[in-house]
Amino acid sequence: MKYYPAFLDLKNKKAVVIGGGSVAERKVRFLVNSGASVKLISPEITAYLRKLSKKGGLHYVERKYRKGDLNGAFIVIAATSSAALNSKIAREAENLVNVINAPSEGNFIVPSVVRRGSLNIAISTEGVSPAVSKEIRKELERFYDREFEGFLKFAEMIRLKAMKGIKNDKKRAQFLKSLASEQLFHTLRKSGLDAVRTHVSKALEKISQTN
């Protein structure tokens, strides 16, 4: 099956997760972090999920799945230990549904993801080998380490300064392009974020003075 890659805006969208084990926990974490309004249905749940429920991070329904539980759901995760129940949930879902033990029964799969602040890198082998996706993710996590999270925050700030401070369109475009240069990434990996801040700030000051 060929999948269409996309990033979804789940802010305040209704998400229903059926199941309360470790896999369901991972799915809930991702959905909550994405801003979804999560409803969790399962007779039993992990300690983390129970804690999150008590804090108001999700709506927990302590019982087995029932027909009608998916009404109004934008996205559904079938994460129970029963293949038959997961299949039933997939058939009853009206919109997006992911089935953990049988991806082909749903209509989307969840990629392996590297997250560094605003940077999100999704890796998928279209279900051929989740293990390969996981190893590639580990490689990318090493290559794009935590420094990139701070770098993106700095890049956002310095871009705003450049838009105001550099009047010449050509010079502004060249400066903004330099923020994504191989040389700058090399400096970030070799010398750290402080070195990048110093280099870029000096460059911006110099260009702004010659407008």
MARKOLDO-74659 format. One line per field, with one value per residue: residue number from 1; residue in three letters; z, x, y of N, C-alpha, C, O in turn. Coordinates in nm, 3 decimals, decimal comma. Atoms other than C-alpha are relative to their C-alpha. Layout:
BEGIN
n [NUM_...]
res [ALA_...]
n.zz [Z_...]
n.xx [X_...]
n.yy [Y_...]
ca.zz [Z_...]
ca.xx [X_...]
ca.yy [Y_...]
c.zz [Z_...]
c.xx [X_...]
c.yy [Y_...]
o.zz [Z_...]
o.xx [X_...]
o.yy [Y_...]
//
This chain:
BEGIN
n [1_2_3_4_5_6_7_8_9_10_11_12_13_14_15_16_17_18_19_20_21_22_23_24_25_26_27_28_29_30_31_32_33_34_35_36_37_38_39_40_41_42_43_44_45_46_47_48_49_50_51_52_53_54_55_56_57_58_59_60_61_62_63_64_65_66_67_68_69_70_71_72_73_74_75_76_77_78_79_80_81_82_83_84_85_86_87_88_89_90_91_92_93_94_95_96_97_98_99_100_101_102_103_104_105_106_107_108_109_110_111_112_113_114_115_116_117_118_119_120_121_122_123_124_125_126_127_128_129_130_131_132_133_134_135_136_137_138_139_140_141_142_143_144_145_146_147_148_149_150_151_152_153_154_155_156_157_158_159_160_161_162_163_164_165_166_167_168_169_170_171_172_173_174_175_176_177_178_179_180_181_182_183_184_185_186_187_188_189_190_191_192_193_194_195_196_197_198_199_200_201_202_203_204_205_206_207_208_209_210_211]
res [MET_LYS_TYR_TYR_PRO_ALA_PHE_LEU_ASP_LEU_LYS_ASN_LYS_LYS_ALA_VAL_VAL_ILE_GLY_GLY_GLY_SER_VAL_ALA_GLU_ARG_LYS_VAL_ARG_PHE_LEU_VAL_ASN_SER_GLY_ALA_SER_VAL_LYS_LEU_ILE_SER_PRO_GLU_ILE_THR_ALA_TYR_LEU_ARG_LYS_LEU_SER_LYS_LYS_GLY_GLY_LEU_HIS_TYR_VAL_GLU_ARG_LYS_TYR_ARG_LYS_GLY_ASP_LEU_ASN_GLY_ALA_PHE_ILE_VAL_ILE_ALA_ALA_THR_SER_SER_ALA_ALA_LEU_ASN_SER_LYS_ILE_ALA_ARG_GLU_ALA_GLU_ASN_LEU_VAL_ASN_VAL_ILE_ASN_ALA_PRO_SER_GLU_GLY_ASN_PHE_ILE_VAL_PRO_SER_VAL_VAL_ARG_ARG_GLY_SER_LEU_ASN_ILE_ALA_ILE_SER_THR_GLU_GLY_VAL_SER_PRO_ALA_VAL_SER_LYS_GLU_ILE_ARG_LYS_GLU_LEU_GLU_ARG_PHE_TYR_ASP_ARG_GLU_PHE_GLU_GLY_PHE_LEU_LYS_PHE_ALA_GLU_MET_ILE_ARG_LEU_LYS_ALA_MET_LYS_GLY_ILE_LYS_ASN_ASP_LYS_LYS_ARG_ALA_GLN_PHE_LEU_LYS_SER_LEU_ALA_SER_GLU_GLN_LEU_PHE_HIS_THR_LEU_ARG_LYS_SER_GLY_LEU_ASP_ALA_VAL_ARG_THR_HIS_VAL_SER_LYS_ALA_LEU_GLU_LYS_ILE_SER_GLN_THR_ASN]
n.zz [0,000_0,006_-0,091_0,026_-0,123_-0,038_-0,140_-0,031_-0,109_-0,087_-0,111_-0,041_0,074_-0,085_0,026_-0,086_-0,009_-0,066_-0,052_-0,109_-0,023_0,031_0,136_-0,011_-0,071_0,096_0,092_-0,074_-0,020_0,126_0,029_-0,097_0,035_0,125_-0,029_0,021_-0,116_0,001_-0,078_-0,013_-0,045_-0,033_-0,139_-0,076_0,066_-0,067_-0,107_0,060_0,056_-0,112_-0,054_0,098_-0,009_-0,123_0,021_0,100_0,131_0,091_-0,054_-0,012_-0,021_-0,054_0,040_0,131_0,115_0,041_0,126_-0,019_-0,069_0,095_0,058_-0,002_-0,009_0,119_0,013_-0,088_-0,012_-0,052_-0,064_-0,098_0,020_0,078_0,142_0,045_-0,044_0,077_0,134_-0,016_-0,018_0,130_0,087_-0,050_0,005_0,117_0,058_-0,006_-0,098_0,001_-0,071_-0,037_0,032_0,141_0,063_0,124_-0,029_-0,019_0,120_-0,011_-0,091_-0,073_0,028_-0,105_0,009_-0,071_-0,035_-0,057_-0,001_0,118_0,103_-0,006_0,112_-0,004_0,075_0,019_0,105_0,041_-0,066_0,041_-0,111_-0,108_-0,064_0,081_-0,029_-0,133_0,006_0,073_-0,093_-0,095_0,072_0,018_-0,132_-0,028_0,097_-0,039_-0,145_-0,071_0,035_0,109_-0,059_-0,034_0,123_0,068_-0,075_0,035_0,140_0,007_-0,052_0,086_0,126_-0,022_-0,001_0,136_0,079_-0,035_0,006_0,132_0,094_0,136_0,021_0,039_-0,116_-0,098_0,048_-0,016_-0,143_-0,045_0,058_-0,073_-0,123_0,029_0,075_-0,050_-0,082_-0,131_-0,071_-0,042_-0,117_-0,110_-0,049_-0,046_-0,100_-0,087_0,031_-0,032_0,111_0,110_-0,037_0,016_0,143_0,073_-0,050_0,059_0,143_0,013_-0,035_0,109_0,117_-0,034_0,002_0,138_0,082]
n.xx [0,084_-0,072_0,059_-0,024_-0,053_0,063_0,000_0,137_0,027_0,096_0,039_0,141_0,073_0,034_-0,074_0,043_-0,096_0,056_-0,111_-0,065_-0,134_-0,116_0,013_0,101_-0,065_-0,082_0,091_0,063_-0,102_-0,018_0,123_0,010_-0,103_0,041_0,113_0,129_0,086_-0,009_0,090_-0,062_0,097_-0,062_0,025_-0,122_-0,096_-0,130_-0,010_-0,017_0,127_0,090_-0,049_0,035_0,145_0,031_-0,043_0,087_-0,063_0,083_0,127_-0,012_0,123_-0,048_0,083_-0,031_0,049_0,139_0,039_0,039_-0,107_-0,082_0,079_-0,061_-0,146_-0,077_-0,106_0,022_-0,109_0,042_-0,124_0,030_-0,076_0,086_0,000_0,139_0,058_-0,064_0,060_0,136_-0,014_-0,038_0,118_0,099_-0,055_0,049_-0,105_-0,134_-0,014_-0,125_0,011_-0,139_-0,052_0,031_0,010_0,075_0,142_0,031_-0,024_-0,125_-0,098_-0,074_-0,143_-0,098_-0,019_-0,105_0,054_-0,096_0,072_0,083_-0,044_0,059_-0,042_0,077_-0,062_0,090_-0,028_0,135_0,036_-0,087_-0,087_-0,005_-0,132_-0,088_0,041_-0,050_-0,144_-0,025_0,034_-0,111_-0,109_0,036_-0,005_-0,141_-0,045_0,070_0,009_0,081_-0,045_0,083_0,120_-0,038_-0,034_0,123_0,055_-0,086_0,023_0,128_-0,021_-0,090_0,073_0,085_-0,090_-0,048_0,110_0,012_-0,126_-0,064_0,094_-0,027_0,065_-0,098_-0,085_0,083_0,019_-0,127_-0,022_0,093_-0,046_-0,120_0,042_0,019_-0,118_-0,076_-0,108_0,053_0,032_-0,128_-0,042_0,089_-0,036_-0,138_-0,031_0,113_0,097_-0,054_-0,085_0,090_0,064_-0,099_-0,030_0,116_0,032_-0,098_0,030_0,121_-0,037_-0,081_0,086_0,095_-0,072_-0,036_0,122]
n.yy [-0,119_-0,127_-0,096_-0,141_-0,059_-0,127_-0,037_-0,040_-0,093_0,068_-0,086_0,007_0,103_0,114_0,123_0,110_0,110_0,118_0,079_-0,071_0,051_-0,084_-0,055_-0,106_-0,111_-0,074_-0,071_-0,110_-0,104_-0,072_-0,074_-0,110_-0,098_-0,064_-0,088_0,065_0,025_0,146_0,086_0,132_0,100_0,128_0,040_-0,021_-0,087_-0,009_-0,099_-0,133_-0,045_-0,032_-0,127_-0,103_-0,017_-0,074_-0,138_-0,061_0,003_0,078_0,049_0,145_0,077_0,127_0,113_0,056_-0,074_0,020_-0,061_-0,139_-0,072_-0,074_-0,108_-0,132_0,007_-0,035_0,100_0,115_0,095_0,130_0,048_0,103_0,124_0,090_-0,030_-0,004_-0,126_-0,107_0,004_-0,054_-0,144_-0,055_0,001_-0,095_-0,136_-0,075_-0,084_0,057_0,107_0,074_0,128_0,024_0,133_0,029_-0,132_0,001_-0,008_-0,141_-0,081_-0,073_0,056_-0,102_0,018_-0,024_-0,145_-0,073_-0,132_-0,094_-0,126_-0,018_0,093_0,133_0,085_0,124_0,110_0,112_0,098_0,039_0,125_0,111_0,036_-0,099_0,004_-0,084_-0,139_-0,033_-0,020_-0,125_-0,107_-0,013_-0,066_-0,140_-0,063_-0,033_-0,100_-0,122_0,014_-0,099_-0,134_-0,051_-0,058_-0,136_-0,071_-0,043_-0,114_-0,113_-0,031_-0,071_-0,135_-0,076_-0,024_-0,118_-0,114_-0,023_-0,054_-0,142_-0,073_0,000_-0,063_0,045_0,130_0,101_0,028_0,069_0,136_0,071_0,024_0,103_0,126_0,043_0,067_0,142_0,045_0,115_-0,052_-0,039_0,125_0,057_-0,078_0,038_0,133_0,002_-0,102_-0,025_-0,105_-0,133_-0,042_-0,035_-0,128_-0,107_-0,015_-0,051_-0,134_-0,092_-0,011_-0,083_-0,138_-0,053_-0,025_-0,107_-0,127_-0,035_-0,010]
ca.zz [0,000_-0,086_0,176_0,138_0,394_0,587_0,916_1,080_1,291_1,581_1,807_1,990_1,754_1,917_1,940_2,076_2,192_2,274_2,498_2,807_2,775_2,692_2,321_2,398_2,636_2,359_2,128_2,395_2,473_2,108_2,070_2,387_2,286_1,951_2,122_2,059_2,295_2,395_2,513_2,641_2,677_2,856_3,170_3,279_3,204_3,288_3,591_3,369_3,190_3,520_3,648_3,328_3,361_3,718_3,602_3,338_3,045_2,896_2,944_3,075_3,045_3,262_3,073_2,759_2,415_2,304_1,969_1,939_2,131_1,813_1,732_1,638_1,650_1,405_1,475_1,631_1,763_1,805_2,059_2,243_2,283_2,083_1,707_1,658_1,862_1,685_1,351_1,474_1,584_1,243_1,066_1,286_1,261_1,028_0,976_1,047_1,219_1,306_1,404_1,599_1,523_1,164_0,996_0,670_0,843_0,918_0,677_0,815_0,989_1,246_1,135_1,354_1,444_1,540_1,727_1,796_1,893_1,570_1,367_1,298_1,082_1,002_0,888_0,737_0,543_0,471_0,713_0,546_0,845_1,158_1,294_1,004_1,064_1,429_1,349_1,094_1,355_1,600_1,337_1,269_1,643_1,668_1,358_1,460_1,832_2,097_1,978_1,679_1,906_2,042_1,695_1,553_1,831_1,756_1,380_1,433_1,636_1,404_1,099_1,247_1,311_0,955_0,808_0,990_0,980_0,624_0,380_0,064_-0,070_-0,226_0,083_0,305_0,091_0,096_0,473_0,532_0,299_0,502_0,808_0,632_0,499_0,536_0,679_0,958_1,046_1,059_1,301_1,514_1,539_1,592_1,809_1,953_1,955_2,120_1,835_1,583_1,769_1,770_1,402_1,277_1,498_1,375_1,015_1,064_1,228_0,945_0,672_0,853_0,874_0,498_0,384]
ca.xx [0,000_0,121_0,064_0,032_0,257_0,096_0,113_-0,229_-0,349_-0,518_-0,571_-0,903_-0,994_-1,169_-0,943_-1,059_-0,811_-0,936_-0,694_-0,493_-0,157_0,190_0,114_-0,201_0,007_0,251_-0,037_-0,205_0,118_0,157_-0,207_-0,206_0,120_-0,043_-0,329_-0,602_-0,898_-0,843_-1,101_-0,957_-1,172_-1,044_-1,123_-0,760_-0,490_-0,125_-0,021_0,088_-0,246_-0,435_-0,218_-0,276_-0,650_-0,657_-0,474_-0,739_-0,512_-0,767_-1,120_-1,101_-1,396_-1,332_-1,510_-1,499_-1,561_-1,921_-2,078_-2,122_-1,805_-1,651_-1,928_-1,779_-1,420_-1,180_-0,913_-0,932_-0,662_-0,751_-0,491_-0,646_-0,489_-0,776_-0,727_-1,100_-1,199_-0,948_-1,095_-1,446_-1,333_-1,174_-1,499_-1,703_-1,469_-1,599_-1,281_-0,913_-0,836_-0,509_-0,500_-0,186_-0,161_-0,292_-0,213_-0,376_-0,715_-0,694_-0,655_-0,336_-0,017_0,188_0,549_0,855_0,924_1,225_1,112_1,341_1,118_0,963_1,156_0,961_1,109_0,877_1,017_0,812_0,876_0,499_0,472_0,743_0,977_0,901_1,240_1,419_1,218_1,323_1,694_1,681_1,509_1,794_2,050_1,865_1,834_2,212_2,260_1,997_2,063_1,904_2,109_1,875_1,580_1,758_1,884_1,530_1,415_1,714_1,649_1,289_1,401_1,684_1,457_1,217_1,510_1,633_1,290_1,289_1,658_1,763_1,589_1,754_1,550_1,845_2,065_1,776_1,712_2,081_2,099_1,790_1,927_2,249_2,052_2,001_2,354_2,562_2,841_2,622_2,496_2,858_2,939_2,639_2,748_3,116_3,113_2,762_2,472_2,658_2,908_2,625_2,448_2,765_2,842_2,489_2,432_2,755_2,659_2,316_2,464_2,714_2,450_2,205_2,472_2,535_2,171]
ca.yy [0,000_0,351_0,616_0,993_1,164_1,449_1,637_1,684_1,974_1,794_2,095_2,044_1,758_1,462_1,158_0,822_0,559_0,210_0,020_0,100_-0,075_0,052_0,094_0,293_0,504_0,597_0,688_0,899_1,085_1,180_1,285_1,495_1,664_1,744_1,926_1,670_1,625_1,263_1,011_0,682_0,372_0,061_-0,144_-0,106_0,151_0,213_0,414_0,702_0,716_0,710_0,994_1,192_1,134_1,264_1,577_1,635_1,556_1,318_1,187_0,830_0,590_0,283_0,009_-0,205_-0,062_-0,016_0,059_0,435_0,523_0,660_0,908_1,244_1,121_1,281_1,021_0,673_0,442_0,073_-0,041_-0,334_-0,679_-0,834_-0,849_-0,916_-0,611_-0,390_-0,501_-0,419_-0,074_-0,013_-0,103_0,130_0,431_0,701_0,900_0,835_0,505_0,334_-0,034_-0,121_-0,492_-0,479_-0,144_-0,250_-0,262_0,109_0,399_0,554_0,451_0,641_0,698_0,687_1,050_1,261_1,574_1,865_2,154_2,281_2,026_1,707_1,431_1,141_0,804_0,527_0,207_0,187_-0,102_-0,312_-0,298_-0,093_-0,205_-0,034_0,285_0,275_0,241_0,522_0,737_0,666_0,770_1,095_1,165_1,153_1,367_1,623_1,640_1,862_2,161_2,190_2,263_2,570_2,659_2,672_2,904_3,128_3,108_3,220_3,520_3,621_3,589_3,845_4,079_4,034_4,106_4,441_4,526_4,436_4,669_4,540_4,247_4,065_4,096_3,985_3,678_3,584_3,622_3,409_3,143_3,135_3,020_2,688_2,646_2,333_2,544_2,680_2,330_2,216_2,497_2,402_2,039_2,115_2,430_2,447_2,690_2,979_2,988_2,997_3,278_3,485_3,425_3,493_3,798_3,959_3,886_4,043_4,352_4,396_4,365_4,594_4,865_4,855_4,880]
c.zz [0,000_0,086_-0,041_0,129_0,028_0,149_0,031_0,114_0,086_0,117_0,021_-0,080_0,094_-0,044_0,100_-0,008_0,077_0,042_0,106_0,034_-0,042_-0,140_0,000_0,068_-0,095_-0,095_0,068_0,021_-0,124_-0,031_0,092_-0,034_-0,128_0,019_-0,019_0,132_0,006_0,095_-0,002_0,059_0,023_0,145_0,090_-0,080_0,080_0,108_-0,055_-0,054_0,110_0,061_-0,091_0,005_0,121_-0,013_-0,102_-0,140_-0,104_0,071_0,000_0,031_0,039_-0,028_-0,135_-0,110_-0,031_-0,135_0,027_0,069_-0,094_-0,063_0,015_0,006_-0,132_-0,027_0,107_0,000_0,063_0,056_0,109_-0,029_-0,081_-0,146_-0,053_0,038_-0,077_-0,141_0,003_0,012_-0,133_-0,093_0,042_-0,002_-0,129_-0,067_0,007_0,108_-0,022_0,085_0,029_-0,048_-0,145_-0,073_-0,125_0,022_0,028_-0,128_0,016_0,097_0,067_-0,024_0,126_-0,013_0,083_0,026_0,070_-0,002_-0,121_-0,115_0,024_-0,124_0,014_-0,090_-0,011_-0,109_-0,054_0,054_-0,034_0,115_0,103_0,067_-0,076_0,026_0,133_-0,002_-0,075_0,089_0,099_-0,065_-0,012_0,133_0,038_-0,089_0,029_0,149_0,061_-0,031_-0,106_0,053_0,037_-0,124_-0,071_0,071_-0,033_-0,143_-0,017_0,043_-0,095_-0,135_0,013_0,000_-0,141_-0,087_0,024_-0,029_-0,136_-0,103_-0,143_-0,018_-0,031_0,117_0,106_-0,039_0,018_0,146_0,050_-0,053_0,077_0,131_-0,020_-0,076_0,068_0,094_0,141_0,083_0,051_0,126_0,122_0,061_0,062_0,120_0,091_-0,037_0,027_-0,114_-0,119_0,027_-0,026_-0,148_-0,074_0,043_-0,057_-0,147_-0,022_0,027_-0,114_-0,121_0,026_-0,010_-0,141_-0,090_-0,079]
c.xx [0,088_-0,074_0,036_0,048_-0,064_0,018_-0,137_-0,004_-0,110_-0,048_-0,151_-0,084_-0,026_0,077_-0,046_0,102_-0,067_0,115_0,074_0,139_0,110_-0,007_-0,101_0,059_0,083_-0,087_-0,063_0,098_0,012_-0,122_-0,015_0,100_-0,035_-0,122_-0,137_-0,078_-0,021_-0,099_0,060_-0,100_0,070_-0,034_0,119_0,095_0,130_-0,003_0,014_-0,131_-0,099_0,039_-0,039_-0,149_-0,038_0,039_-0,087_0,057_-0,076_-0,130_0,003_-0,135_0,041_-0,098_0,046_-0,064_-0,145_-0,025_-0,051_0,107_0,082_-0,074_0,071_0,151_0,066_0,106_-0,019_0,124_-0,054_0,124_-0,029_0,085_-0,079_-0,002_-0,142_-0,066_0,059_-0,059_-0,140_0,005_0,033_-0,119_-0,100_0,050_-0,044_0,108_0,136_0,007_0,131_-0,016_0,141_0,055_-0,025_-0,019_-0,086_-0,151_-0,044_0,023_0,118_0,092_0,076_0,149_0,085_0,044_0,118_-0,055_0,108_-0,065_-0,092_0,038_-0,062_0,040_-0,072_0,066_-0,098_0,052_-0,131_-0,038_0,089_0,088_0,005_0,137_0,099_-0,032_0,058_0,150_0,037_-0,031_0,115_0,120_-0,026_0,002_0,142_0,048_-0,063_-0,026_-0,080_0,041_-0,092_-0,130_0,026_0,032_-0,125_-0,066_0,080_-0,027_-0,131_0,017_0,085_-0,065_-0,087_0,084_0,046_-0,109_-0,017_0,128_0,068_-0,100_0,015_-0,052_0,100_0,088_-0,079_-0,018_0,126_0,027_-0,089_0,039_0,120_-0,035_-0,021_0,119_0,067_0,111_-0,049_-0,036_0,128_0,051_-0,081_0,042_0,140_0,023_-0,116_-0,082_0,055_0,087_-0,084_-0,066_0,095_0,026_-0,115_-0,034_0,096_-0,028_-0,121_0,032_0,077_-0,086_-0,095_0,066_0,033_-0,122_-0,001]
c.yy [0,125_0,102_0,143_0,065_0,135_0,024_0,059_0,101_-0,062_0,087_-0,002_-0,100_-0,119_-0,125_-0,106_-0,112_-0,113_-0,090_0,080_-0,046_0,095_0,062_0,114_0,123_0,084_0,080_0,120_0,115_0,087_0,086_0,121_0,110_0,076_0,088_-0,060_-0,011_-0,151_-0,067_-0,140_-0,098_-0,133_-0,036_0,027_0,088_0,004_0,107_0,141_0,054_0,038_0,135_0,116_0,029_0,083_0,147_0,072_0,002_-0,078_-0,039_-0,153_-0,063_-0,141_-0,114_-0,052_0,086_-0,035_0,067_0,141_0,083_0,089_0,118_0,135_0,000_0,036_-0,105_-0,107_-0,089_-0,127_-0,068_-0,103_-0,124_-0,102_0,041_0,014_0,132_0,118_0,008_0,060_0,152_0,067_0,010_0,108_0,146_0,069_0,083_-0,070_-0,107_-0,075_-0,126_-0,049_-0,134_-0,039_0,132_0,004_0,008_0,144_0,076_0,096_-0,074_0,114_-0,023_0,009_0,145_0,048_0,139_0,081_0,138_0,008_-0,093_-0,138_-0,078_-0,134_-0,104_-0,115_-0,092_-0,055_-0,138_-0,118_-0,046_0,112_0,005_0,088_0,148_0,046_0,028_0,127_0,119_0,024_0,071_0,150_0,075_0,038_0,114_0,135_-0,006_0,116_0,145_0,063_0,061_0,147_0,083_0,051_0,118_0,127_0,044_0,078_0,145_0,084_0,030_0,125_0,127_0,035_0,062_0,150_0,078_0,006_0,050_-0,051_-0,143_-0,111_-0,039_-0,079_-0,146_-0,084_-0,033_-0,114_-0,138_-0,055_-0,071_-0,150_-0,058_-0,119_0,045_0,037_-0,124_-0,066_0,072_-0,038_-0,133_-0,002_0,092_0,036_0,122_0,141_0,054_0,045_0,135_0,117_0,030_0,066_0,143_0,104_0,022_0,090_0,147_0,066_0,035_0,116_0,137_0,047_0,010_0,131]
o.zz [0,071_0,076_-0,098_0,226_-0,062_0,227_-0,037_0,210_0,046_0,207_-0,068_-0,068_0,179_-0,159_0,220_-0,117_0,188_-0,043_0,102_0,140_-0,065_-0,161_-0,059_0,030_-0,091_-0,128_0,009_0,005_-0,115_-0,073_0,048_-0,030_-0,153_-0,076_-0,012_0,240_-0,073_0,212_-0,109_0,164_-0,070_0,230_0,208_-0,203_0,195_0,110_-0,001_-0,033_0,096_0,096_-0,045_-0,009_0,111_0,051_-0,124_-0,227_-0,224_0,194_-0,106_0,125_-0,044_0,060_-0,195_-0,086_-0,019_-0,169_0,118_0,073_-0,049_-0,147_0,125_0,014_-0,238_-0,141_0,221_-0,104_0,177_-0,018_0,213_-0,132_-0,107_-0,178_-0,138_-0,043_-0,114_-0,194_-0,087_-0,049_-0,164_-0,166_-0,042_0,014_-0,236_-0,185_-0,041_0,221_-0,134_0,199_-0,064_-0,088_-0,191_-0,101_-0,153_-0,070_0,024_-0,232_-0,070_0,181_0,012_0,011_0,231_-0,123_0,197_-0,068_0,171_-0,090_-0,137_-0,216_0,129_-0,236_0,111_-0,203_0,088_-0,210_-0,116_-0,011_0,022_0,137_0,091_0,114_-0,015_0,039_0,146_0,061_-0,037_0,087_0,129_-0,001_0,011_0,138_0,104_-0,045_0,020_0,194_-0,010_-0,007_-0,110_-0,011_0,007_-0,129_-0,121_0,006_-0,052_-0,170_-0,099_-0,020_-0,121_-0,198_-0,078_-0,055_-0,177_-0,170_-0,066_-0,071_-0,161_-0,139_-0,218_0,054_0,022_0,140_0,170_0,046_0,056_0,179_0,121_0,016_0,088_0,183_0,076_-0,150_0,189_0,193_0,240_0,203_0,159_0,219_0,233_0,183_0,159_0,214_0,192_-0,126_-0,048_-0,145_-0,188_-0,061_-0,083_-0,190_-0,151_-0,040_-0,094_-0,197_-0,114_-0,044_-0,146_-0,181_-0,062_-0,047_-0,162_-0,212_-0,153]
o.xx [0,188_-0,195_0,142_-0,027_-0,081_0,031_-0,181_0,072_-0,227_-0,115_-0,228_-0,206_0,057_0,068_-0,056_0,134_-0,116_0,189_0,076_0,191_0,085_0,037_-0,077_0,029_0,077_-0,056_-0,074_0,062_0,013_-0,108_-0,050_0,066_0,016_-0,169_-0,237_-0,019_-0,096_-0,112_0,086_-0,159_0,127_-0,041_0,103_0,098_0,134_-0,091_-0,044_-0,164_-0,175_-0,047_-0,082_-0,190_-0,124_-0,022_-0,073_0,006_-0,050_-0,140_0,003_-0,204_0,095_-0,174_0,139_-0,156_-0,187_0,040_-0,132_0,098_0,154_-0,018_0,110_0,212_0,028_0,138_-0,052_0,184_-0,102_0,207_0,037_0,153_-0,030_-0,050_-0,170_-0,139_-0,013_-0,079_-0,179_-0,075_-0,022_-0,133_-0,171_-0,030_-0,043_0,096_0,148_-0,037_0,167_-0,061_0,219_0,171_0,024_-0,133_-0,150_-0,225_-0,163_0,048_0,141_0,048_0,084_0,202_0,039_0,072_0,138_-0,094_0,165_-0,038_-0,180_-0,033_-0,043_0,012_-0,052_0,105_-0,157_0,106_-0,134_-0,106_0,072_0,103_0,086_0,179_0,183_0,059_0,105_0,195_0,131_0,040_0,149_0,186_0,063_0,036_0,165_0,125_0,003_-0,134_-0,140_-0,037_-0,110_-0,187_-0,054_0,002_-0,126_-0,121_0,024_-0,033_-0,139_-0,036_0,052_-0,033_-0,092_0,044_0,056_-0,081_-0,054_0,124_0,144_-0,194_-0,082_-0,011_0,090_0,112_-0,026_-0,009_0,120_0,074_-0,043_0,024_0,137_0,046_-0,028_0,105_0,059_0,141_0,020_-0,012_0,130_0,100_-0,027_0,047_0,165_0,092_-0,097_-0,045_0,026_0,082_-0,051_-0,075_0,057_0,026_-0,094_-0,068_0,054_-0,016_-0,122_-0,014_0,054_-0,069_-0,118_0,002_0,063_-0,108_-0,096]
o.yy [0,132_0,119_0,168_0,072_0,216_-0,071_0,152_0,091_-0,063_0,037_0,033_-0,101_-0,152_-0,167_-0,079_-0,161_-0,093_-0,139_0,203_-0,013_0,214_0,175_0,220_0,236_0,207_0,195_0,227_0,231_0,210_0,201_0,230_0,228_0,185_0,151_0,011_-0,012_-0,208_-0,030_-0,196_-0,072_-0,190_0,053_0,056_0,083_-0,038_0,193_0,235_0,170_0,134_0,216_0,221_0,144_0,172_0,234_0,192_0,071_-0,067_-0,029_-0,215_-0,024_-0,215_-0,156_0,002_0,164_-0,150_0,166_0,161_0,206_0,179_0,188_0,174_0,107_-0,015_-0,137_-0,077_-0,114_-0,125_-0,121_-0,102_-0,130_-0,212_0,150_0,099_0,191_0,210_0,118_0,135_0,223_0,174_0,108_0,163_0,238_0,009_0,117_-0,182_-0,085_-0,110_-0,119_-0,073_-0,143_-0,143_0,170_0,106_0,040_0,175_0,016_0,181_-0,152_0,224_-0,129_0,053_0,191_0,006_0,209_0,041_0,220_-0,076_-0,102_-0,198_-0,036_-0,206_-0,074_-0,158_-0,046_-0,162_-0,216_-0,226_-0,166_0,203_0,111_0,155_0,230_0,159_0,124_0,197_0,220_0,139_0,153_0,232_0,193_0,140_0,200_0,239_-0,045_0,196_0,237_0,184_0,149_0,235_0,202_0,163_0,207_0,235_0,164_0,169_0,237_0,200_0,131_0,207_0,229_0,153_0,149_0,224_0,194_0,099_-0,021_-0,059_-0,234_-0,222_-0,158_-0,170_-0,235_-0,201_-0,142_-0,203_-0,239_-0,176_-0,147_-0,227_-0,155_-0,137_-0,021_0,011_-0,128_-0,125_0,009_-0,050_-0,148_-0,074_0,054_0,103_0,199_0,234_0,172_0,141_0,220_0,219_0,145_0,160_0,226_0,213_0,134_0,172_0,236_0,183_0,141_0,198_0,235_0,165_0,014_0,157]
//
